[in-house]
């Protein structure tokens, strides 16, 4: 099963909830960039991957599915199956690769094990794994995401044509958010964040500057000086993926 990447057209921080940050954001799905996950017969359970998968979020997804009441089914199935994960989405890129993998595992397990879990329930389980995971359960082409990622609403959008830039830089999401909280929190603009939720993605990219659309833009550049080479582009998530409208320099 394909495990797609995403971009954040905008990401506005509107408050905090304990150690978490509440956001208003527009996610769009990238159909041409994806990892792959499938289950394969094996004499024991493990994750086979082309990437170092210590502390992998897919295992966390499996644990949360067990906690939701499906431990017996999972134990029985994975007595003789392994998980195969083929990574293509760069880690630390702001494209949600790990979160997408977790959501794809949930959907694939639901399908292969005939668990018959409704999408809304699967998204509820996903919200316990990570803030971006519920979006990937729904896999909408475009969605408004709020709260700490648990609120995912389909958005009737005009999906822009995008040119991606993927620097060979891994940005640590917790570190970027801490930088925002320490140095930029006083600049939050809830009214603007709410206003963005009603505008088409194409319109937003034409009307607003990169640092206006993504509250993590300046914290990211503050921490990772090499990102300044691309400071005329838009930032997805906490970085490092940058993007621009196709045909616009």
N, C-alpha and C positions, 0 to 999 in steps of 0.2 A: 504494500500500500504506500502511495506517495505521501510524503510528509512535507507540506509546502512551507515556504518562507513568507514573511510579511514585511510591509513597510509601514511606518508611522508617518502619515501626511502632516499631522500635528500632534504634539504631546504637551498638554498644559497641566501643571500641578496645581490643584485647587485646595489642598489641605493635607493633614496627616491623620493616621489612625494607628496609634502606637508607633511601632517602628516602620510602618508602611506609609506610602504616599498615595493619596487619592488623586486620581487623574481624570481629565477629559481628553480623549484621544480618538483619532480616526485611523483605523487599521485597514489596509488593503492587502489582499492575498496575491502573492506572486506565483503564478502557475508554472513558470518556466524555471524556477529554482526550487529544488526539493531534495530531501533525503529519501531513503526507502527503508521500510521496515516490513519484515515478514517473519512468520514462524516456520521452523523446519524440524523434521524428525531428528531426534538426537538421543543418545543413551543417558544424557544428564542435562539439567538446565544450566544455561549460562548465556551471556550476551556475546555474540560474535560481531566484531566491528572492525572497520578499517581505521578507527580512531581510539585513542586511550579513553576508556569509558569508566574510570574510577568515579565513584559517587555519582553514577549516571541517573538522570531524572526519570528515565524509563523504569528503573527499579522502584523509584518513589511512586510512580503511577501504578505499578503492580501492587505495591503495599497498600495504597489508598483504595484500590479496587477490592482487595482482600478485606480491608476494614469495613467496606460498604456492604459486606455480607456474601462475598463471592469467593472466599478462601478455598472452600472444598473443590469448587469447579476449577480454580486456577491450579491448585496443588495436583489434582488428577491430570489435567492437561499437560502441565509442564514437567511431569515425571518423564516424559519422552519427547519433549520439544525444547528447542532453544529459540532465542530471539536473534535475528540477523538484522543488524543496523548498518546501512551504507550511508556514510556522511558525505555530503557535498556542500551544505550550508556552512560557511565559516563560523567557528566559535568566536564569541565576543564581538559579533558583527552588528548587533542590534536588529537582526532579522528573525529572531525568535526560534532558532533551530531546535534548541533543547525543549522548549515549550511545545513546539509542533510535534516533536518525537513523542512526548508524553501523551498528548491528545490522540495521536495516531495509534499508539499502543492501546489506549482505552477503546477506540473505535474498532480496531482490528480484533481485540479480545472479545468485545461484544458480539462481533460478527462470527468469528471462528468458533467461539464456545457457545453460541446461541443463548446468550444471557438475556436478550430481549429488554435491555435497558433503554428507556426513552432518552432522547437527546437532552432534554432539560435536566434529567437526573444525572446523565453523564457529565454535563457541564457543571453541575453542583459538585460532583466528585473532583472534577478538573480544577475547580477553584481552590481546593485544598492542596494542590500540587504546586501551583505557581500562578502569578497574576496574568500572564499571557495565555495560559493553557485553555481557558474557556472559549476564547475566540477561535482557536483551532479546532475545537469540537464542532462548532457551527460551520466553520469554513465559508463564511459569507464572502463574496467578492469585495465588499466594503461594509464596514460596520463602525458605529460609534461605540466606544468602550469607556466605561466610567467606573466609579468606586475604586476598588483596588483590583479591577479587572473582571469582577464577577458579573457586571452588567454589560451585556453585549446585544446591541440593537442593530438590525439590518438597516443600511442606509442606501437609498436609491441615488446612486452616484454616477458621475461621469468620470470613469477611471482614466487618469492621465497616462500618456505615453512617457515612460521614464527611462533615463540613462542612469545606470548604476555605476558607482565607484566603490570598490571594495579594497581599501588600503590594507596592507599587511600589518595591521595593528589590532590587538585584542583589548577592548575596553571592558573593564570590570564594572558591571551594572551597580552593585552596592556602593562602590567607591564613587561613582559619578553622582548617585543620589545623595550620598553624604556631603559631597562638595556643594551640591545645590542647597541642601538644608543648612550648611554652615555659612555659606556666603551669598546666596541668592534668594532665600526664602521670602525676604521682605518685598520682593518684586512680583509676587503672584497677583494675577489679574483675573478674578473669577468671572467678571462680566464678559471679558474678551473670550475666555475659555468656553463659556456657554454660547456665545455668538458663533464661534467656530463650528459648533456641532450642527448648525443649520446650513452651512455653506458647502457647495460642491468642492471636491478635492482640487480640481483644475483651477477653480476660482481662487482658492486659498493660496496655491503656489504662485499664481500671477499677481496677487494683491499684497502679500506680506513677505517680510524678510525672514531669513532662516532662523534668527534668534527670537523672532516674535512667534514663530510657529512651534518651536521646540524649546521648552524651558531648560532642557539638558544640554543645549548647544554650547552655551558659554562655559558651564562647568566641565564639559568634556574637553573643550579646547584648553581650558585652564590646566587640566591634569595631563593631557597628552599633546605636547607641543607639536608633534609631527602632523596632527590633525589640522593645524593652521594652514597647511599647504592646500587645503580644500575648503577654505573658509567662505568661498563664494557659492557653495552648494548647500543643500538641505541635509539634515541629519535624521537618520531613522533611529528611534529609541534612544538608548544611551551610547550609540556608536558601536562600531566604527563606520558602518556603511553610510556613504553619502550618496545623494542623488540629485538630478536636475531634470527639468522638462526636456524631452527629446528635441533636439534642434536648437536649443537655447544655450549659448556659451556662458 
